[in-house]
Amino acid sequence: MQLLSILFLIILLLFYYLICREIIRRRQAEINLWKQSERERLINQIAQQIGKSLNLNDVLNTTVTKVREFLDCDRVLIYRIGEDGTGSAITETVISPYPHILGQIFPAEVFPRESHQAYVQGKIRTITNIEKDDVEECLVDFVKQFGVQAKLVVPIIQETRNISQSPASQAASPYLWGLLIAHQCSKTRQWQPLEVELMKQLATQVAIAIQQSELYTRLKQLNTDLENRVKCRTQELAQTNQALKNEILERQRTEQALRHTNQTLQSLIAASPRAIFTVDLEERVSIWNPAAEKMFGWQEAEIFGQPNPVIDTTEVHQYHAIKQKILQGTTPPSLEIRRQKKDGTEIDIVFSAAPLTDSENRVNGIVAVVADISEQKEQAEQLRLLQSVVINTNDAVLITEAEPIDEPGPRIIYVNEAFTRTTGYTLKEVIGKTPRILQGPKTNRQALAKVRAALATWQPITVETINYRKDGSEFWVEFSIVAVANKRGLYTHWISVQRDITERKRLSEISLALEREKELSAIKTRFFSMASHEFRTPLSTVLAAAQLMENSPSVWQNPHKRSRNLSRIQNSVKNMVQLLDDILTINRAETGKLEFNPQLICLEKLCRQCVEEIQLSAENKHQITFDCSQQKVRVNLDEKLMRSIMANLLSNAIKYSPQGGEVKVTLKFLTGEVQIQITDQGIGIPSDYLKQLFEPFHRGQNVRRIPGTGLGLLIVKKFVDLHHGQINLTSEIDVGTTVKVTLPQKNWH
C-alpha cells in the first residue's frame, strides 16, 4: 500500500513537471513570436524612416534608440571608420551611469585594418563575457574603461568608396564603412540569434540609408554644378548681348546728338535762369525764353516779331555804341541800367549782348543775356547797413574762422572799434590770434567748457565770464556766439558779440548782498523770537517749581510732590540743553566745522537698534515695523550722524502721530546707494509749509500744542548733505508723511 502511494506520488510529480515544461515552452514560444514581431516592426519602422527622410543623422539616431529599447541593453552606437583608419562614435544612446563615447576619436590601432576584411565578408562578433571569452587582451583593457561586460558587433558594408568617382569606377569591391555595436555594461549577456539577426538586418538598413544619403548629396552637388554652369553660360550670353546693345545705343546716341543739336541749344535757352532773347537788325524779337517772360512780364506770343521792349534806343544812348561793336563782330562790355517791366515796376539789370551770325558768318542779329540784379543790390545795401551797425555799435564784435575748436583755436579775422575800446587791443594786435588772449586765471572754465560743447555741435550759446584787457585788468563780459554758414550750408566762421557787464555785475552783487543781509536779519529775528520763546517756557517751569518748593514746606516733606517738581526742573533743563545742542550743531554745519567720520558700518543693525530704542520710549498705540531684505551689508557712512538722522525722523513720526498707528521703516541696498524710507499715519504737513520745512524754526500750522522747535529736519538735512545724499518728503493732511533718504556709496577717503 505504501509502495503504491509512493508510485502514485512519483507519477503525479512527473505529470506536473511535464505540464510546467509545456507551459514554459509555450511561453518561450510566445516571447520569441513577440520578439520576432517586434523585430519586424522595428525593421519596417526604420525602413520607412529611411524612405521618408534624407537626413542621415535622423535615421542613425532613430536606429540606435530603437535598437537599445528592443535589446534592453546599456549602450548602442554606430562606429564610423575614417579614411586614415581612425574611428569615432558618430551616434550613440547610453543609459546612466555609463560614460558617453560619442565624439571621441580613436586611433587606427583600436580597430586595425587587417581586421576589416573579415567584417567585409560578413563576420559577426558576439562576446558574452569580456573576461572569459576568447578576446584579445588589449581589447579587454580598452572596453573596460567604458564598463563593457558583453558586446555584439555587426558590420555596416558599403559598395561604393568615393561618390565623386566615375560610374565605371563605382563598381569597386565592398568596403567596411563602420560598425553597429551593442554593449551590455551591467552584466554579462548571452546574445540570442534573434537579436543577432535583428542587428544584421538593421546594419543592412543603415547601409541603405548611408548610400541613399550619399547619392542625394552627389545629386545636390551635380545640380549645383549644373546651375553654376548654366549661370556662367547665361552671364556670357548676357555680356555678349550687352555688348551688342551698347554698340547699338552708342550709334543711336551719336545720331540723336547730331539730329538734336538745335533742340539742345533751344533747351538750354529755355532752361537758363537768365533772360535770353534775340533781335534782328531791325530790333524785332525772334526768340524770347521763359526766364525773359518771368523777368519782364511779356509772353513770347505777344512779343514775337515786335520791337525790343527792354532797350529803348531813344532813352539808352549807350546802346548805339553796343550795337556798333556788334555789327563789327565784336562783343561789347555789359551795361548796367534800370528798366521797367510790363506792369510798370522797375528793376536793375545787367545787359550783355553778342553778335548773331548766319551760315556765311555775316551778322544778322543780336543775342542778349539779361540778369536781374535787384536782389543783389538790396543785399549789398543791407550789407552796407550791417557793416555800419557793426562798426558803430557799443558791443564788441569779433569774427573768427570756424576751425579748429581745439588748441590753438580759431583765428581772429575781424574785430570792431568797440572791441578795441573795451580790451585795449588794436586790430593789428589780434588779427591771426585766438580769443584765448582774453582769458586769465579767473575766467570761468565751466563756461568755457559749455562754449566748447556748443561749438562742437555748431549751436549758438550765451555765457558770462571774466575776461582780461591788454593791461591785465579784469572785466565781466557777456558774450554770444553763433555759427555762420555759406551758401552750401557749410559753417565757415563764428561771430561773437561781447558786452561789458562789469557795472551790472557790481550792482547785482550789491543787490544780492542786500537781499542776503535782509534774509539773515529775518532769520536772526525769527531765531531770537523762537529761542526766547523756547527758553522762556522751560525757565518758567523751573522758576515755578523752585518757588513752589521754596514757599511750601509741605512740598519738601511730601516725597511724591518733591520728586514731581524736581522732575519738572530736570526735564526743562534737558529741553534747554537739547535746544542749545541743536543750535550749536546747525552753527557748526553752517561754518563747516561739523565732524564727518565715515567708516564701514552695518547699517541694517544700526537701523534695527534705533527702531527698538524708539519703540521702547513710544506708547503702546504706536507700532514700528522694520523691513530689510539684506543683512550684514557694510556701507561707508558716519555712524554718529546716521543715529541722529534715524532718531530725529523716528521721533517726528511718533510725535506727529498723536492718534497712534503704524510707522513703517524700510531699508534698501541699491546699486551704488542706500535708501531709508520712514512712513507714518500722522497729521501730515500742509502743502504751503513743505518748501520751508528745512528752514530753522519753521513748523506747520496744524501742529497745535505738539512740542517742537523746527530744528530737527534742518539737522537731518545738514547730516544728509554731509553724505552728499538727498532727502525727499511727501505728505498729505490727516493721512501721513513719508520721508525718503538716499545716500550714495563711495570711498570718502
TORSEMAR-389948 format. One record per residue (C-alpha): residue in three letters; y, x, z. Coordinates in steps of 0.2 Angstrom, whole numbers, padded with zeros to 4 digits, always signed. Each point is the difference from the previous one (the first is absolute). Last residue first. Layout:
% TORSEMAR-389948
ALAYXZ...
//
This chain:
% TORSEMAR-389948
HIS+0545+0194+0009TRP+0001-0018-0003ASN-0016+0000-0010LYS-0001-0017-0007GLN-0005-0018+0003PRO+0013-0014-0003LEU+0004-0013+0013THR+0001-0019-0004VAL+0005-0011+0014LYS-0001-0019-0003VAL+0008-0013+0012THR-0005-0018-0001THR+0009-0014+0009GLY-0004-0017+0006VAL-0001-0019-0005ASP+0015-0007+0010ILE+0013+0007-0012GLU-0008+0011-0013SER-0001+0019+0000THR-0003+0015-0012LEU+0003+0018+0006ASN-0002+0016-0010ILE-0001+0018+0008GLN-0001+0015-0011GLY-0006+0018+0003HIS+0008+0017-0001HIS-0008+0004+0017LEU+0018+0002+0008ASP+0004-0016-0009VAL-0013-0009+0009PHE+0006+0007+0017LYS+0018-0006-0004LYS-0006-0017-0006VAL-0010-0002+0017ILE+0016+0004+0010LEU+0010-0012-0010LEU-0013-0013+0003GLY+0001+0002+0019LEU+0019+0001+0001GLY+0004-0018+0000THR+0003-0001+0019GLY-0013-0012+0006PRO-0004-0015+0012ILE-0005-0017-0007ARG+0014-0011+0005ARG+0003-0008-0017VAL-0009+0011-0013ASN+0006-0013-0014GLN+0016+0009-0004GLY-0009+0015-0006ARG+0004+0017+0008HIS+0011+0015-0006PHE+0003+0013+0014PRO-0002+0015-0012GLU-0003-0004-0018PHE-0018-0001-0007LEU+0000-0019+0001GLN+0016-0002-0010LYS-0007-0005-0017LEU-0013-0012+0009TYR+0014-0009+0010ASP+0005-0013-0013SER-0019-0004-0004PRO-0002-0006+0018ILE-0014+0009+0009GLY-0016-0007+0006ILE-0004-0010+0016GLY-0017+0007+0002GLN-0017+0000-0009ASP-0002+0019-0001THR-0005+0012-0014ILE-0001+0019+0002GLN-0004+0011-0015ILE-0004+0019+0000GLN-0002+0009-0017VAL-0006+0018-0002GLU+0004+0010-0016GLY-0007+0012-0013THR-0013-0012-0006LEU-0001-0014+0012PHE-0006+0000+0019LYS+0003-0018+0007LEU+0005-0005+0017THR+0002-0019+0004VAL+0007-0007+0016LYS+0000-0019+0002VAL+0009-0009+0014GLU-0008-0017+0004GLY+0009-0013+0010GLY+0012-0001+0014GLN+0014-0013+0002PRO+0013+0014+0004SER-0004+0009-0016TYR+0015+0011-0001LYS-0005+0011+0015ILE-0018+0002-0006ALA+0004+0006-0018ASN+0015+0010+0007SER-0011+0009+0012LEU-0012+0004-0014LEU+0013+0007-0011ASN+0008+0010+0014ALA-0017+0007+0006MET-0007+0004-0017ILE+0016+0010-0005SER+0001+0009+0017ARG-0018+0005-0001MET+0003+0006-0018LEU+0015+0010+0006LYS-0011+0009+0013GLU-0014+0003-0012ASP+0010+0008-0014LEU-0010-0002-0016ASN-0013+0009-0011VAL-0015-0011-0001ARG-0018+0001+0007VAL-0012-0014-0005LYS-0012-0003+0015GLN-0003-0018-0005GLN+0002-0010-0016SER+0001-0019-0003CYS+0014-0003+0013ASP+0004-0017+0007PHE+0008-0003+0017THR+0002-0017+0009ILE+0013-0004+0013GLN-0002-0017+0009HIS+0016-0006+0009LYS-0002-0015+0012ASN-0008+0011+0013GLU+0016+0009+0004ALA+0004+0017-0007SER-0001+0016+0011LEU-0019+0003-0003GLN+0002-0004-0019ILE+0014+0012-0002GLU-0011+0014+0007GLU-0015-0005-0011VAL+0010-0001-0016CYS+0008+0017+0004GLN-0018+0008+0003ARG-0006-0008-0017CYS+0015+0007-0009LEU-0004+0018+0007LYS-0018-0001-0004GLU+0003-0006-0018LEU+0013+0014-0002CYS-0011+0014+0004ILE+0012+0014+0000LEU+0004+0015-0011GLN+0017+0007+0004PRO+0018-0005-0002ASN+0013+0007+0012PHE+0017-0008-0003GLU+0013+0002+0014LEU+0017-0010-0002LYS+0014+0012-0002GLY+0006-0006-0017THR+0017-0007+0007GLU-0005-0018-0004ALA-0017+0002+0007ARG+0006+0008+0016ASN+0013-0015+0002ILE-0014-0013-0003THR-0011+0008+0013LEU+0015+0001+0012ILE+0003-0018-0002ASP-0018-0005+0003ASP-0001+0011+0015LEU+0016-0007+0007LEU-0007-0018-0002GLN-0017+0005+0007VAL+0009+0007+0016MET+0011-0016+0001ASN-0016-0010-0001LYS-0009+0011+0013VAL+0015-0002+0012SER-0001-0019-0002ASN-0019+0000+0004GLN+0002+0011+0015ILE+0014-0011+0008ARG-0009-0016-0004SER-0016+0008+0008LEU+0010+0005+0015ASN+0006-0018+0002ARG-0018-0007-0001SER-0007+0013+0012ARG+0013-0004+0013LYS-0003-0019-0003HIS-0019+0002+0003PRO+0002+0012+0014ASN+0012-0011+0010GLN+0009+0010+0013TRP+0011+0009-0012VAL+0004-0017-0008SER+0004-0008+0018PRO+0013+0013+0002SER+0010-0009-0013ASN+0017+0009-0005GLU-0007+0017-0006MET-0016-0007-0008LEU+0010-0013-0009GLN+0013+0012-0005ALA-0013+0012-0007ALA-0008-0014-0010ALA+0017-0006-0007LEU+0005+0018-0004VAL-0016+0003-0009THR+0000-0016-0010SER+0018+0003-0005LEU-0004+0017-0005PRO-0015-0007-0011THR+0012-0012-0009ARG+0015+0011-0001PHE-0010+0014-0009GLU-0005-0011-0015HIS+0018-0008-0001SER+0009+0017+0001ALA-0013+0007-0013MET+0003-0015-0011SER+0019+0001+0000PHE+0000+0019+0000PHE-0012+0000-0015ARG+0009-0014-0009THR+0017+0009+0002LYS-0009+0017-0005ILE-0008-0009-0015ALA+0017-0007-0006SER+0009+0016+0002LEU-0014+0009-0010GLU+0002-0013-0014LYS+0019+0002+0000GLU-0002+0019-0001ARG-0013-0002-0013GLU+0012-0011-0010LEU+0014+0012+0002ALA-0011+0015-0005LEU-0005-0010-0016SER+0018-0004-0004ILE+0005+0019+0002GLU-0015+0005-0010SER+0005-0013-0014LEU+0017+0007+0000ARG-0006+0017-0002LYS-0012-0005-0013ARG+0014-0009-0010GLU+0011+0015+0001THR-0014+0012-0007ILE-0005-0013-0013ASP+0004+0012-0015ARG-0007-0009-0015GLN-0012+0007-0013VAL-0005-0008-0017SER-0016+0009-0007ILE-0005-0001-0018TRP-0017+0007-0005HIS-0004+0005-0018THR-0013-0001-0014TYR-0011-0015+0004LEU-0010-0005-0016GLY+0003-0018-0006ARG+0001+0005-0018LYS+0019-0003+0000ASN+0002+0012+0014ALA-0002-0004+0018VAL+0011+0003+0015ALA-0007+0001+0018VAL+0010-0007+0015ILE+0005+0009+0016SER+0011-0007+0013PHE+0010+0011+0013GLU+0007-0003+0017VAL+0008+0015+0007TRP+0004+0007+0018PHE+0010+0016+0000GLU-0004+0017+0007SER+0011+0016-0003GLY-0008+0015-0008ASP+0016+0005-0010LYS-0009-0006-0016ARG-0003-0017+0008TYR-0016-0005+0009ASN-0010-0016-0001ILE-0006-0012+0014THR-0010-0014-0005GLU+0000-0019-0006VAL-0012-0007-0013THR+0000-0011-0015ILE-0014+0000-0013PRO-0004-0004-0018GLN-0018+0002-0005TRP-0007+0013-0013THR-0017+0001+0009ALA+0002+0018+0005LEU+0019-0003+0003ALA-0004-0013+0013ALA-0012+0011+0009ARG+0013+0015+0000VAL+0013-0011+0006LYS-0011-0006+0015ALA-0004+0018+0004LEU+0019+0004+0000ALA+0003-0014+0012GLN-0014+0006+0011ARG+0008+0018-0001ASN+0017-0006+0006THR+0012+0014-0003LYS+0005+0008+0017PRO-0005+0018-0005GLY+0008-0001-0017GLN+0000-0008-0017LEU+0014+0000-0013ILE-0007+0014-0010ARG-0016-0010-0002PRO+0009-0010-0013THR-0006+0013-0013LYS+0010+0013-0009GLY+0003+0001-0019ILE+0018-0006+0002VAL+0004+0001+0018GLU+0013+0014+0001LYS+0008-0004-0018LEU+0003-0018+0006THR+0010+0006+0015TYR-0008-0001+0018GLY+0011-0006+0014THR-0012-0014+0005THR+0011-0016+0000ARG+0013+0005-0012THR-0012+0008-0012PHE-0011-0015+0000ALA+0016-0012-0002GLU+0004+0011-0016ASN-0017-0005-0008VAL-0016+0010-0001TYR-0011+0004-0015ILE-0015+0009-0006ILE-0009+0004+0017ARG-0017+0007-0001PRO-0015-0010+0006GLY-0010+0009+0014PRO-0005+0018+0004GLU-0012-0006+0007ASP-0008-0017-0003ILE+0009-0015-0010PRO+0000+0011-0016GLU+0007-0010-0009ALA+0012-0014-0004GLU+0015+0011-0004THR+0014-0003+0012ILE+0016-0010+0001LEU+0012-0001+0015VAL+0013-0013+0004ALA+0011+0002+0015ASP+0008-0017+0005ASN+0019-0001-0001THR-0001-0006-0019ASN+0011+0008-0013ILE-0012+0010-0010VAL-0014-0012+0001VAL+0011-0015-0004SER+0008+0009-0015GLN-0017+0005-0006LEU-0006-0018+0002LEU+0015-0006-0010ARG-0003+0013-0014LEU-0018-0005+0000GLN+0005-0019-0002GLU+0011+0005-0014ALA-0014+0010-0009GLN-0012-0015+0004GLU+0013-0012-0009LYS+0001+0012-0014GLN-0019+0001-0002GLU-0001-0019+0000SER+0013-0001-0014ILE-0009+0013-0010ASP-0007-0011-0013ALA-0007+0011-0014VAL+0002-0002-0019VAL-0009+0008-0014ALA+0007-0003-0017VAL-0008+0003-0018ILE+0013+0001-0014GLY-0003-0004-0018ASN-0003+0006-0018VAL+0001+0019+0002ARG-0009+0008-0015ASN-0017+0009+0004GLU-0008-0007-0017SER-0011-0011+0010ASP+0014-0008+0009THR+0010+0008+0015LEU+0007-0007+0016PRO+0013+0011+0009ALA+0001+0001+0019ALA+0010-0009+0013SER+0002+0000+0019PHE+0010-0012+0010VAL+0000+0001+0019ILE+0004-0016+0008ASP+0011-0008+0014ILE-0001-0019+0001GLU+0012-0014-0002THR-0003-0018+0002GLY+0005-0012-0015ASP-0016-0010-0001LYS-0005+0010-0016LYS+0002+0016+0008GLN+0016+0010+0001ARG+0002+0019-0002ARG+0006+0015+0011ILE-0002+0017-0008GLU-0010+0016+0001LEU-0002+0008-0017SER-0014+0012-0004PRO+0002+0015-0011PRO-0002-0001-0019THR-0016+0003-0010THR+0002+0008-0017GLY-0003-0007-0017GLN+0018+0000-0007LEU+0000-0018+0001ILE-0005+0001+0018LYS+0015+0012+0004GLN+0012-0012-0008LYS-0008-0015+0010ILE+0003+0009+0016ALA+0018+0004-0004HIS+0004-0018-0005TYR-0009-0006+0016GLN+0013+0009+0011HIS+0013-0013-0005VAL-0009-0013+0010GLU+0011-0016-0001THR+0001-0003-0019THR-0017+0006-0003ASP-0008-0012+0012ILE-0016+0007+0006VAL-0013-0011+0008PRO+0001-0015-0011ASN-0006+0009-0016PRO+0004-0012-0015GLN-0013-0013-0004GLY-0016+0003-0010PHE-0011-0004+0015ILE+0011-0006+0015GLU-0006-0018+0003ALA-0018+0004-0003GLU+0000+0016+0010GLN+0006-0009+0016TRP+0017+0004+0007GLY+0001+0003+0019PHE+0007+0018+0001MET-0014+0009+0010LYS-0014-0012-0002GLU+0002-0002-0018ALA+0002+0019-0002ALA-0016+0003+0010PRO-0009-0012-0011ASN+0004+0010-0016TRP+0014-0003-0013ILE-0004+0006-0018SER+0010-0004-0016VAL+0018-0002+0007ARG+0014+0001-0012GLU+0013+0014+0002GLU+0003+0002-0019LEU-0009+0017+0000ASP-0016-0009+0007VAL-0002-0003+0018THR-0015+0004+0011PHE-0003-0006+0018ILE-0008+0008+0016ALA+0004-0006+0018ARG-0009+0011+0013PRO-0016-0005+0009SER-0010+0004-0016ALA-0014-0012-0003ALA+0007-0008-0016ILE+0005+0017-0007LEU-0017+0007+0004SER-0009-0014-0007GLN+0011+0001-0017LEU-0005+0019-0001THR-0018-0005+0003GLN+0001-0013-0013ASN+0006+0012-0013THR-0014+0012+0004HIS-0012-0014-0002ARG-0010+0004-0015LEU-0001+0019+0003ALA-0005-0002+0018GLN-0013-0014-0005GLU-0008+0011-0013THR-0001+0015+0012ARG-0007-0012+0014GLN-0013-0008-0012ARG-0006+0018-0005GLU-0001+0005+0018LEU-0009-0016+0004ILE-0013+0003-0013GLU-0003+0017+0006ASN-0001-0005+0018LYS-0012-0014-0005LEU-0012+0012-0009ALA+0000+0012+0015GLN-0003-0015+0011ASN-0015-0005-0010THR-0007+0018+0001GLN+0003+0000+0019ALA-0008-0017+0002LEU-0015+0006-0010GLU-0002+0015+0011GLN+0003-0010+0016THR-0014-0012-0006ARG-0012+0014-0003CYS+0004+0007+0017LYS-0003-0017+0008VAL-0016-0003-0010ARG-0006+0016+0006ASN+0005-0003+0018GLU-0008-0017-0001LEU-0016+0007-0007ASP-0001+0013+0014THR+0003-0013+0013ASN-0014-0011-0008LEU-0011+0015+0000GLN+0004+0004+0018LYS-0003-0018+0005LEU-0017+0000-0009ARG-0005+0016+0009THR+0005-0008+0017TYR-0010-0015-0005LEU-0015+0011-0005GLU+0001+0009+0017SER+0001-0016+0009GLN-0015-0007-0009GLN-0010+0016+0003ILE+0004+0000+0018ALA-0004-0018+0002ILE-0017+0003-0009ALA-0004+0015+0011VAL+0004-0011+0015GLN-0012-0013-0006THR-0014+0013-0002ALA+0004+0006+0017LEU-0001-0018+0006GLN-0018-0001-0008LYS-0006+0016+0008MET+0008-0005+0017LEU-0009-0017-0001GLU-0017+0008-0004VAL+0002+0012+0015GLU+0003-0015+0011LEU-0015-0010-0007PRO-0010+0016+0002GLN+0004+0000+0019TRP+0009+0015+0008GLN-0008+0005+0016ARG+0015+0004+0012THR+0005+0012+0013LYS+0013-0005+0012SER+0019-0004+0003CYS+0005+0010-0016GLN-0009-0008-0014HIS+0009+0006-0016ALA+0000-0008-0018ILE+0005+0010-0015LEU+0004-0004-0018LEU+0001+0017-0009GLY+0011+0007-0014TRP+0003+0002-0018LEU-0017+0009-0004TYR-0001+0003-0018PRO-0009-0008-0015SER-0003+0009-0016ALA+0014+0000-0013ALA+0003-0015-0012GLN+0019+0002+0003SER+0000+0015-0012ALA-0001-0012-0016PRO+0013-0012+0007SER+0013+0014+0002GLN+0003+0006+0017SER+0015-0006+0011ILE-0012-0011+0011ASN-0008+0016+0006ARG-0018+0001+0008THR-0008-0016-0008GLU-0016-0007+0006GLN+0003-0002+0019ILE-0012+0000+0014ILE+0004-0006+0018PRO-0014+0007+0011VAL-0008-0008+0015VAL+0000+0008+0018LEU-0007-0009+0016LYS+0003+0009+0016ALA-0006-0001+0018GLN+0007+0008+0016VAL+0018+0004-0006GLY+0013+0003+0014PHE+0014+0007-0012GLN-0002+0018+0007LYS-0019-0002-0001VAL+0001-0002-0019PHE+0004+0019-0003ASP-0012+0007+0013VAL-0014-0010-0008LEU+0005+0005-0017CYS+0000+0019+0005GLU-0018-0003+0007GLU-0006-0007-0016VAL-0009-0016+0003ASP-0019-0004+0001ASP+0001-0014+0012LYS+0000+0003+0019GLU+0019+0002+0005ILE+0008-0010-0013ASN-0012-0015+0003THR-0003-0012-0014ILE+0007+0010-0014THR-0001-0009-0017ARG+0005+0009-0016ILE-0001-0008-0017LYS-0003+0010-0015GLY+0004-0008-0017GLN+0000+0014-0012VAL+0018+0004+0003TYR-0004+0002+0018ALA-0012+0013-0003GLN+0012+0009-0012HIS+0014+0000+0013SER-0009+0011+0013GLU+0003+0016-0009ARG+0019-0004+0000PRO+0001+0002+0019PHE+0005-0015+0011VAL+0008+0008+0016GLU+0002+0016-0009ALA+0013-0007-0012PRO+0013-0002+0014PHE+0004-0016+0008ILE+0017-0009-0001GLN+0003-0014+0013GLY+0008-0015-0006LEU-0011-0013+0008ILE-0012+0008+0013HIS+0005-0011+0015PRO-0008+0003+0017TYR-0012-0011+0009PRO+0007-0011+0014SER+0002-0012-0008ILE-0007-0007-0016VAL+0001+0009-0017THR+0005-0006-0018GLU+0003+0014-0013THR+0007+0002-0017ILE+0006+0017-0008ALA-0012+0011+0011SER+0003+0018-0007GLY-0008+0013-0010THR+0001+0017-0007GLY-0010+0006-0015ASP+0014+0006-0010GLU+0001-0016-0011GLY+0000-0011+0015ILE-0015-0010+0008ARG+0005-0017+0008TYR-0009-0006+0016ILE+0000-0019+0002LEU-0001-0005+0018VAL-0010-0011+0012ARG+0000+0002+0019ASP-0008-0008+0015CYS-0014-0010-0008ASP-0002-0019+0000LEU-0008+0002-0018PHE+0008-0016-0006GLU+0017+0003+0009ARG+0000+0018-0005VAL-0004-0004-0018LYS+0014-0013-0001THR+0013+0011+0006VAL-0005+0015-0011THR-0001-0011-0015THR+0017-0009+0003ASN+0009+0017+0002LEU-0008+0006-0016VAL+0005-0015-0010ASP+0018+0000+0007ASN+0002+0018-0004LEU-0006-0002-0017ASN+0013-0012-0005LEU-0006-0008-0016SER-0004-0016+0009LYS-0009-0016-0005GLY-0016+0007-0008ILE-0002+0013+0014GLN+0003-0013+0013GLN-0013-0011-0009ALA-0013+0015+0001ILE+0005+0002+0019GLN-0004-0018+0003ASN-0016+0000-0010ILE-0006+0016+0009LEU+0004-0008+0017ARG-0008-0017-0005GLU-0016+0010-0006ARG-0001+0010+0016GLU+0003-0016+0011SER-0014-0009-0009GLN-0012+0015+0002LYS+0006+0001+0018TRP-0004-0018+0003LEU-0017+0002-0009ASN-0003+0015+0011ILE+0005-0010+0016GLU-0011-0015-0006ALA-0015+0012-0003GLN+0003+0008+0017ARG+0000-0017+0008ARG-0016-0005-0009ARG-0009+0016+0005ILE+0006-0002+0018ILE-0006-0018+0000GLU-0017+0006-0007ARG-0001+0013+0013CYS+0003-0012+0013ILE-0013-0012-0006LEU-0013+0014-0002TYR+0004+0006+0018TYR-0002-0018+0007PHE-0017-0002-0009LEU-0006+0017+0007LEU+0006-0005+0018LEU-0009-0017-0001ILE-0016+0009-0007ILE+0001+0012+0015LEU+0002-0014+0012PHE-0015-0009-0007LEU-0010+0015+0002ILE+0005+0003+0018SER-0004-0019+0004LEU-0017+0002-0009LEU-0004+0015+0011GLN+0005-0009+0015MET-0012-0014-0004
//
